[in-house]
């Protein structure tokens, strides 16, 4: 393993591919895997293990191949939906260690839930993956800074492309708040030359 290689656990790679299958169907996933020269996953997704050897390069390649196959807008829409689908699979795998399913958590106020929840999700990535996340709160906004991002790893683009992370956060906030919808936008992206990938969450819900 070279010093500049970073990884997700196999289990998260499996969650990502399972989320893709929910949105696109197995034939859709197979087509993307072929196009990305990742045929090894057509026969079987990674095992649900905690071994960190699902490379950032693979995660980034899956995102860019979606855009290549469906166009930037189509790829973006799919990645958002895949991110939302990944959340429910991730919750099954990691929910108990997040501590967000306890009754005490459910009784907290909405602002406290959003603050505690986003920090808990960041801790999960920081402890169990090579992704680095820093959460910052200012006024009615939460800034989710991805300082080492697998979604745009090695890419150069004209606009932010970490749509899967936006979808994941959208769904996590919907779940944390008991069904409210929030404005979630990526404002900076390493792929377009920024220092980090920043996703801004407006903590005042639409609904």
Backbone as CSV, one residue per row, in Angstrom:
resi,resn,N_x,N_y,N_z,CA_x,CA_y,CA_z,C_x,C_y,C_z
1,UNK,0.849,-1.187,0.000,0.000,0.000,0.000,0.889,1.243,0.000
2,UNK,0.662,2.150,-0.944,1.491,3.352,-0.994,1.001,4.346,0.048
3,UNK,1.878,5.276,0.409,1.560,6.206,1.492,0.420,7.147,1.126
4,UNK,0.157,7.315,-0.171,-0.915,8.228,-0.564,-2.203,7.479,-0.917
5,UNK,-2.336,6.241,-0.466,-3.570,5.493,-0.677,-4.455,5.612,0.558
6,UNK,-5.737,5.862,0.313,-6.701,5.966,1.402,-7.896,5.077,1.090
7,UNK,-8.593,4.649,2.153,-9.602,3.606,1.981,-10.831,3.807,2.859
8,UNK,-11.928,3.228,2.385,-13.128,2.975,3.190,-13.061,1.507,3.615
9,UNK,-13.781,1.147,4.684,-13.907,-0.286,4.967,-14.719,-0.967,3.854
10,UNK,-14.463,-2.250,3.667,-15.199,-3.039,2.665,-16.706,-2.867,2.845
11,UNK,-17.128,-2.848,4.117,-18.551,-2.755,4.437,-19.183,-1.513,3.813
12,UNK,-18.448,-0.383,3.818,-18.996,0.850,3.233,-19.016,0.774,1.711
13,UNK,-18.038,0.077,1.129,-18.081,-0.159,-0.312,-19.314,-0.968,-0.685
14,UNK,-19.607,-1.950,0.136,-20.801,-2.789,-0.074,-22.081,-1.951,0.031
15,UNK,-22.125,-1.070,1.042,-23.292,-0.191,1.225,-23.475,0.696,-0.010
16,UNK,-22.378,1.239,-0.524,-22.452,2.123,-1.689,-23.004,1.384,-2.918
17,UNK,-22.493,0.182,-3.168,-22.952,-0.590,-4.328,-24.393,-1.069,-4.136
18,UNK,-24.774,-1.385,-2.902,-26.156,-1.801,-2.627,-27.106,-0.624,-2.823
19,UNK,-26.673,0.571,-2.402,-27.464,1.782,-2.639,-27.626,2.056,-4.124
20,UNK,-26.551,1.861,-4.884,-26.629,2.027,-6.341,-27.644,1.054,-6.940
21,UNK,-27.604,-0.192,-6.444,-28.521,-1.206,-6.985,-29.968,-0.858,-6.689
22,UNK,-30.230,-0.304,-5.495,-31.608,0.077,-5.151,-32.139,1.138,-6.117
23,UNK,-31.272,2.062,-6.506,-31.682,3.173,-7.364,-31.689,2.779,-8.844
24,UNK,-30.689,2.002,-9.267,-30.482,1.757,-10.698,-30.835,0.346,-11.156
25,UNK,-31.054,-0.561,-10.194,-31.245,-1.963,-10.553,-29.899,-2.642,-10.790
26,UNK,-29.876,-3.968,-10.723,-28.596,-4.686,-10.820,-27.960,-4.525,-12.204
27,UNK,-28.794,-4.455,-13.255,-28.227,-4.289,-14.609,-27.565,-2.924,-14.756
28,UNK,-28.175,-1.906,-14.140,-27.601,-0.555,-14.177,-26.246,-0.513,-13.488
29,UNK,-26.154,-1.177,-12.329,-24.880,-1.215,-11.594,-23.839,-1.976,-12.409
30,UNK,-24.237,-3.117,-12.983,-23.304,-3.913,-13.799,-22.730,-3.072,-14.941
31,UNK,-23.599,-2.273,-15.578,-23.157,-1.440,-16.710,-22.111,-0.423,-16.252
32,UNK,-22.356,0.202,-15.086,-21.406,1.186,-14.556,-20.088,0.504,-14.184
33,UNK,-20.184,-0.662,-13.546,-18.966,-1.391,-13.146,-18.146,-1.791,-14.371
34,UNK,-18.814,-2.197,-15.448,-18.096,-2.549,-16.687,-17.409,-1.325,-17.278
35,UNK,-18.157,-0.231,-17.335,-17.642,1.013,-17.907,-16.431,1.515,-17.111
36,UNK,-16.449,1.284,-15.801,-15.366,1.737,-14.923,-14.241,0.705,-14.813
37,UNK,-14.352,-0.407,-15.551,-13.379,-1.514,-15.463,-13.266,-2.051,-14.026
38,UNK,-14.411,-2.158,-13.364,-14.474,-2.726,-12.005,-15.284,-4.021,-12.020
39,UNK,-15.032,-4.832,-13.057,-15.808,-6.060,-13.249,-15.736,-7.015,-12.060
40,UNK,-14.670,-6.887,-11.235,-14.529,-7.826,-10.105,-15.725,-7.737,-9.151
41,UNK,-16.423,-6.586,-9.143,-17.565,-6.437,-8.224,-18.880,-6.909,-8.844
42,UNK,-18.874,-7.245,-10.130,-20.107,-7.740,-10.756,-20.463,-9.109,-10.183
43,UNK,-19.455,-9.921,-9.942,-19.694,-11.272,-9.407,-20.081,-11.243,-7.934
44,UNK,-19.744,-10.157,-7.253,-20.077,-10.075,-5.832,-19.543,-8.789,-5.241
45,UNK,-20.388,-8.126,-4.464,-19.976,-6.899,-3.798,-18.958,-7.226,-2.696
46,UNK,-18.236,-6.228,-2.216,-17.273,-6.495,-1.140,-17.986,-7.107,0.071
47,UNK,-17.274,-7.877,0.874,-17.897,-8.466,2.068,-18.195,-7.376,3.106
48,UNK,-19.081,-7.679,4.050,-19.446,-6.702,5.093,-18.405,-6.718,6.200
49,UNK,-17.145,-6.477,5.825,-16.056,-6.532,6.805,-15.549,-5.121,7.102
50,UNK,-14.844,-4.982,8.211,-14.335,-3.664,8.612,-12.931,-3.398,8.056
51,UNK,-12.401,-4.362,7.267,-11.069,-4.166,6.656,-11.099,-2.928,5.774
52,UNK,-10.127,-2.050,5.968,-10.071,-0.838,5.148,-9.291,-1.122,3.882
53,UNK,-9.984,-1.610,2.858,-9.288,-1.762,1.579,-10.216,-1.551,0.383
54,UNK,-11.211,-0.673,0.545,-12.026,-0.216,-0.593,-11.498,1.186,-0.936
55,UNK,-10.723,1.307,-2.037,-9.919,2.522,-2.259,-10.748,3.758,-2.608
56,UNK,-10.238,4.910,-2.187,-10.835,6.193,-2.580,-10.919,6.307,-4.103
57,UNK,-9.884,5.780,-4.798,-9.878,5.850,-6.273,-11.114,5.163,-6.855
58,UNK,-11.517,4.036,-6.255,-12.683,3.287,-6.734,-13.963,4.078,-6.494
59,UNK,-14.058,4.702,-5.315,-15.249,5.489,-4.964,-15.399,6.657,-5.933
60,UNK,-14.297,7.357,-6.187,-14.300,8.498,-7.105,-14.644,8.056,-8.529
61,UNK,-14.084,6.924,-8.925,-14.327,6.397,-10.276,-15.800,6.047,-10.481
62,UNK,-16.446,5.498,-9.467,-17.883,5.186,-9.566,-18.691,6.469,-9.798
63,UNK,-18.307,7.558,-9.105,-19.023,8.833,-9.263,-18.819,9.406,-10.663
64,UNK,-17.566,9.424,-11.119,-17.292,10.022,-12.429,-17.917,9.191,-13.554
65,UNK,-18.001,7.872,-13.354,-18.591,7.009,-14.385,-20.102,7.222,-14.482
66,UNK,-20.741,7.508,-13.360,-22.179,7.858,-13.404,-22.390,9.080,-14.292
67,UNK,-21.544,10.097,-14.115,-21.673,11.325,-14.911,-21.334,11.077,-16.374
68,UNK,-20.330,10.225,-16.582,-19.920,9.898,-17.952,-21.065,9.199,-18.692
69,UNK,-21.761,8.309,-17.985,-22.807,7.500,-18.616,-24.135,8.241,-18.741
70,UNK,-24.461,9.058,-17.749,-25.790,9.687,-17.717,-25.751,11.195,-17.925
71,UNK,-24.543,11.751,-18.169,-24.410,13.196,-18.291,-24.310,13.828,-16.907
72,UNK,-23.781,15.055,-16.815,-23.588,15.684,-15.504,-24.885,15.800,-14.700
73,UNK,-25.977,16.217,-15.343,-27.232,16.381,-14.600,-27.833,15.049,-14.192
74,UNK,-27.838,14.100,-15.132,-28.378,12.773,-14.824,-27.561,12.068,-13.755
75,UNK,-26.221,12.183,-13.874,-25.324,11.571,-12.889,-25.507,12.182,-11.515
76,UNK,-25.726,13.509,-11.496,-25.934,14.206,-10.223,-27.223,13.719,-9.549
77,UNK,-28.302,13.636,-10.323,-29.575,13.184,-9.766,-29.483,11.769,-9.216
78,UNK,-28.791,10.894,-9.957,-28.617,9.513,-9.489,-27.776,9.462,-8.224
79,UNK,-26.677,10.239,-8.190,-25.787,10.221,-7.022,-26.511,10.715,-5.770
80,UNK,-27.368,11.737,-5.919,-28.159,12.219,-4.779,-29.066,11.101,-4.255
81,UNK,-29.741,10.420,-5.188,-30.657,9.335,-4.785,-29.890,8.162,-4.179
82,UNK,-28.712,7.871,-4.728,-27.883,6.775,-4.183,-27.429,7.137,-2.768
83,UNK,-27.037,8.397,-2.555,-26.643,8.846,-1.221,-27.772,8.655,-0.219
84,UNK,-28.999,8.987,-0.636,-30.147,8.825,0.260,-30.397,7.345,0.555
85,UNK,-30.253,6.509,-0.476,-30.440,5.060,-0.274,-29.358,4.487,0.641
86,UNK,-28.125,4.988,0.487,-27.006,4.488,1.311,-27.253,4.739,2.792
87,UNK,-27.955,5.842,3.106,-28.146,6.163,4.518,-28.885,5.045,5.250
88,UNK,-29.948,4.527,4.646,-30.724,3.491,5.359,-29.900,2.222,5.553
89,UNK,-29.073,1.856,4.570,-28.200,0.675,4.728,-27.121,0.955,5.777
90,UNK,-26.590,2.177,5.760,-25.569,2.554,6.729,-26.118,2.543,8.152
91,UNK,-27.375,2.959,8.288,-28.002,2.995,9.614,-28.130,1.590,10.186
92,UNK,-28.452,0.637,9.309,-28.562,-0.768,9.764,-27.212,-1.268,10.275
93,UNK,-26.138,-0.898,9.569,-24.802,-1.390,9.914,-24.178,-0.640,11.089
94,UNK,-24.408,0.677,11.139,-23.664,1.511,12.089,-24.561,2.208,13.121
95,UNK,-25.866,2.032,13.010,-26.809,2.773,13.860,-26.543,2.653,15.342
96,UNK,-26.265,1.448,15.802,-26.104,1.252,17.251,-24.877,1.988,17.771
97,UNK,-23.804,2.057,16.972,-22.601,2.727,17.464,-22.718,4.250,17.394
98,UNK,-23.702,4.754,16.643,-23.909,6.202,16.590,-24.613,6.704,17.852
99,UNK,-25.377,5.816,18.511,-26.089,6.208,19.728,-27.260,7.140,19.473
100,UNK,-27.737,7.178,18.208,-28.813,8.108,17.865,-30.190,7.453,17.894
101,UNK,-30.228,6.177,18.229,-31.520,5.484,18.256,-32.040,5.371,19.694
102,UNK,-31.277,5.897,20.655,-31.694,5.827,22.063,-32.875,6.769,22.302
103,UNK,-33.733,6.397,23.255,-34.896,7.231,23.567,-34.476,8.637,24.013
104,UNK,-33.398,8.728,24.804,-32.941,10.045,25.294,-32.647,10.985,24.127
105,UNK,-32.066,10.433,23.052,-31.747,11.270,21.895,-33.024,11.788,21.231
106,UNK,-34.030,10.933,21.133,-35.277,11.312,20.450,-36.001,12.451,21.163
107,UNK,-35.742,12.619,22.458,-36.427,13.644,23.241,-35.734,15.010,23.176
108,UNK,-34.573,15.080,22.537,-33.839,16.353,22.437,-34.564,17.322,21.498
109,UNK,-34.266,18.616,21.643,-34.829,19.616,20.728,-34.223,19.421,19.334
110,UNK,-34.902,19.939,18.310,-34.424,19.762,16.929,-33.017,20.339,16.719
111,UNK,-32.728,21.579,17.157,-31.361,22.095,16.951,-30.300,21.213,17.615
112,UNK,-30.603,20.695,18.815,-29.636,19.836,19.517,-29.454,18.522,18.777
113,UNK,-30.565,17.980,18.265,-30.486,16.733,17.488,-29.602,16.911,16.252
114,UNK,-29.804,18.010,15.530,-29.030,18.243,14.304,-27.549,18.413,14.621
115,UNK,-27.256,19.154,15.691,-25.869,19.381,16.092,-25.207,18.074,16.528
116,UNK,-25.875,17.347,17.421,-25.311,16.083,17.927,-25.224,15.042,16.818
117,UNK,-26.242,14.997,15.965,-26.289,13.995,14.897,-25.184,14.185,13.875
118,UNK,-24.992,15.441,13.412,-23.952,15.668,12.397,-22.562,15.389,12.979
119,UNK,-22.364,15.731,14.258,-21.061,15.435,14.887,-20.845,13.928,15.017
120,UNK,-21.910,13.214,15.350,-21.817,11.759,15.482,-21.486,11.105,14.137
121,UNK,-22.120,11.591,13.046,-21.820,11.061,11.709,-20.371,11.356,11.333
122,UNK,-19.913,12.571,11.653,-18.517,12.937,11.348,-17.551,12.014,12.092
123,UNK,-17.848,11.750,13.372,-17.005,10.845,14.170,-16.918,9.463,13.542
124,UNK,-18.056,8.999,13.008,-18.098,7.673,12.376,-17.096,7.613,11.218
125,UNK,-17.131,8.621,10.347,-16.196,8.652,9.209,-14.756,8.817,9.698
126,UNK,-14.550,9.684,10.678,-13.186,9.947,11.157,-12.561,8.730,11.834
127,UNK,-13.389,7.925,12.489,-12.859,6.761,13.220,-12.768,5.503,12.362
128,UNK,-13.700,5.341,11.415,-13.809,4.053,10.720,-13.395,4.100,9.250
129,UNK,-13.025,5.283,8.749,-12.577,5.398,7.358,-11.364,6.330,7.327
130,UNK,-10.747,6.446,6.151,-9.654,7.409,5.975,-10.177,8.784,5.546
131,UNK,-11.491,8.917,5.429,-12.091,10.213,5.142,-11.958,11.098,6.380
132,UNK,-11.725,12.394,6.173,-11.605,13.330,7.299,-12.705,14.379,7.197
133,UNK,-13.502,14.491,8.265,-14.622,15.438,8.292,-14.480,16.358,9.505
134,UNK,-14.762,17.634,9.287,-14.790,18.597,10.393,-16.116,19.342,10.341
135,UNK,-16.800,19.410,11.473,-18.103,20.072,11.538,-17.944,21.418,12.229
136,UNK,-18.558,22.427,11.612,-18.496,23.784,12.160,-19.926,24.331,12.188
137,UNK,-20.268,25.028,13.244,-21.614,25.609,13.352,-21.511,27.115,13.462
138,UNK,-22.303,27.807,12.618,-22.351,29.275,12.671,-23.792,29.699,12.465
139,UNK,-24.362,30.339,13.481,-25.748,30.790,13.363,-26.671,29.618,13.093
140,UNK,-27.490,29.750,12.039,-28.429,28.667,11.711,-27.884,27.756,10.616
141,UNK,-26.545,27.708,10.507,-25.946,26.843,9.475,-24.936,25.882,10.101
142,UNK,-24.904,24.682,9.546,-23.875,23.703,9.896,-23.018,23.504,8.648
143,UNK,-21.707,23.616,8.826,-20.776,23.420,7.709,-20.092,22.070,7.889
144,UNK,-20.294,21.200,6.903,-19.723,19.849,6.916,-18.508,19.891,5.984
145,UNK,-17.318,20.036,6.562,-16.093,20.153,5.767,-15.474,18.765,5.585
146,UNK,-15.394,18.295,4.348,-14.698,17.030,4.075,-13.276,17.402,3.660
147,UNK,-12.335,17.174,4.566,-10.959,17.618,4.325,-10.148,16.587,3.549
148,UNK,-10.614,15.340,3.549,-10.029,14.298,2.681,-11.213,13.525,2.129
149,UNK,-11.524,13.780,0.859,-12.803,13.323,0.293,-12.618,12.225,-0.748
150,UNK,-13.276,11.077,-0.566,-13.157,10.002,-1.545,-13.995,10.226,-2.802
151,UNK,-15.049,11.045,-2.705,-16.011,11.143,-3.812,-15.431,11.860,-5.026
152,UNK,-14.536,12.828,-4.775,-13.942,13.562,-5.903,-12.443,13.309,-5.986
153,UNK,-11.987,12.233,-5.343,-10.550,11.934,-5.244,-9.894,11.895,-6.627
154,UNK,-8.860,12.735,-6.801,-8.113,12.719,-8.062,-8.821,13.353,-9.245
155,UNK,-9.976,13.985,-9.013,-10.728,14.567,-10.133,-10.458,16.062,-10.270
156,UNK,-10.651,16.564,-11.489,-10.622,18.001,-11.753,-11.911,18.355,-12.475
157,UNK,-12.710,19.230,-11.880,-14.024,19.567,-12.447,-14.253,21.074,-12.367
158,UNK,-15.327,21.520,-13.023,-15.671,22.954,-13.015,-16.662,23.300,-11.914
159,UNK,-17.233,22.296,-11.268,-18.243,22.549,-10.241,-18.173,21.453,-9.177
160,UNK,-18.785,21.684,-8.010,-18.781,20.656,-6.965,-19.447,19.373,-7.451
161,UNK,-18.854,18.213,-7.094,-19.351,16.930,-7.625,-19.616,15.864,-6.546
162,UNK,-19.593,16.268,-5.263,-19.766,15.256,-4.201,-21.247,15.086,-3.859
163,UNK,-22.027,14.775,-4.908,-23.488,14.737,-4.769,-23.945,13.608,-3.850
164,UNK,-23.206,12.509,-3.849,-23.591,11.382,-3.001,-23.573,11.801,-1.525
165,UNK,-22.582,12.597,-1.139,-22.500,13.073,0.250,-23.675,13.994,0.576
166,UNK,-24.083,14.820,-0.397,-25.235,15.710,-0.198,-26.497,14.868,0.032
167,UNK,-26.690,13.838,-0.800,-27.850,12.954,-0.639,-27.849,12.230,0.701
168,UNK,-26.669,11.769,1.096,-26.516,11.072,2.384,-26.911,11.999,3.539
169,UNK,-26.433,13.246,3.486,-26.755,14.208,4.547,-28.234,14.596,4.510
170,UNK,-28.792,14.769,3.313,-30.227,15.078,3.200,-31.061,14.021,3.926
171,UNK,-30.746,12.775,3.650,-31.528,11.676,4.237,-31.273,11.555,5.739
172,UNK,-30.025,11.798,6.162,-29.724,11.701,7.599,-30.470,12.785,8.375
173,UNK,-30.578,13.984,7.805,-31.306,15.081,8.463,-32.804,14.803,8.493
174,UNK,-33.310,14.222,7.411,-34.727,13.836,7.344,-35.036,12.843,8.472
175,UNK,-34.112,11.899,8.655,-34.277,10.877,9.692,-34.122,11.474,11.093
176,UNK,-33.072,12.289,11.288,-32.814,12.908,12.602,-33.993,13.755,13.073
177,UNK,-34.640,14.442,12.098,-35.673,15.421,12.448,-37.075,14.821,12.466
178,UNK,-37.173,13.519,12.139,-38.499,12.895,12.097,-39.325,13.336,10.898
179,UNK,-38.642,13.563,9.752,-39.382,13.795,8.506,-39.385,15.222,7.989
180,UNK,-38.448,16.040,8.436,-38.363,17.411,7.907,-37.309,17.474,6.793
181,UNK,-37.492,18.449,5.894,-36.606,18.584,4.729,-35.777,19.858,4.887
182,UNK,-34.472,19.749,4.609,-33.544,20.862,4.806,-32.830,21.200,3.508
183,UNK,-32.375,22.447,3.427,-31.557,22.883,2.292,-30.113,22.438,2.551
184,UNK,-29.590,21.601,1.666,-28.237,21.058,1.800,-27.516,21.294,0.473
185,UNK,-26.426,22.048,0.496,-25.724,22.392,-0.755,-24.221,22.247,-0.577
186,UNK,-23.568,21.731,-1.610,-22.103,21.740,-1.612,-21.640,23.065,-2.224
187,UNK,-20.833,23.808,-1.478,-20.410,25.140,-1.942,-18.957,25.184,-2.403
188,UNK,-18.102,24.324,-1.838,-16.717,24.241,-2.307,-16.362,22.774,-2.524
189,UNK,-15.406,22.527,-3.417,-15.045,21.143,-3.756,-13.565,21.094,-4.137
190,UNK,-12.858,20.119,-3.597,-11.432,19.953,-3.904,-11.228,19.771,-5.408
191,UNK,-12.177,19.096,-6.069,-12.049,18.833,-7.510,-11.999,20.115,-8.331
192,UNK,-12.610,21.188,-7.815,-12.556,22.458,-8.563,-11.495,23.405,-7.985
193,UNK,-10.580,22.841,-7.164,-9.431,23.613,-6.696,-9.570,24.223,-5.316
194,UNK,-10.671,23.926,-4.613,-10.860,24.473,-3.264,-10.066,23.670,-2.235
195,UNK,-9.924,24.252,-1.037,-9.124,23.613,0.020,-9.811,22.365,0.573
196,UNK,-11.151,22.378,0.603,-11.886,21.194,1.057,-13.245,21.159,0.379
197,UNK,-13.981,20.096,0.619,-15.342,19.975,0.096,-16.278,20.380,1.228
198,UNK,-16.978,21.498,1.064,-17.844,22.002,2.129,-19.298,21.870,1.730
199,UNK,-20.065,21.220,2.595,-21.505,21.095,2.397,-22.176,21.925,3.480
200,UNK,-23.033,22.862,3.052,-23.683,23.785,3.984,-25.125,23.325,4.220
201,UNK,-25.458,23.163,5.494,-26.795,22.737,5.899,-27.488,23.919,6.560
202,UNK,-28.644,24.309,6.020,-29.463,25.335,6.685,-30.343,24.593,7.695
203,UNK,-30.193,24.915,8.976,-30.877,24.130,10.015,-32.340,24.518,10.207
204,UNK,-32.812,25.530,9.425,-34.239,25.846,9.434,-34.906,24.996,8.357
205,UNK,-35.798,24.064,8.750,-36.357,23.152,7.748,-37.348,23.845,6.809
206,UNK,-37.483,23.291,5.609,-38.512,23.747,4.662,-39.899,23.373,5.169
207,UNK,-39.959,22.178,5.790,-41.277,21.645,6.151,-41.269,21.125,7.569
